């Protein structure tokens, strides 16, 4: 979200802009999911188990 503000030094009005760039961890996780697929059932949830008694 762009934000407009006044520079405290020169008094000029400026607009900030942010951009998102995917990092190395994002590419690593996506590549891993593509190659190996997601974990079965709810294996990523602590305490969850696919075995029911």
PyMOL commands that set and color helices and strands:
alter all, ss='L'
color gray80, all
select helices_A, chain A and resi 24-36
alter helices_A, ss='H'
color red, helices_A
select strands_A, chain A and resi 3-6+13-16
alter strands_A, ss='S'
color yellow, strands_A
deselect
rebuild
show_as cartoon
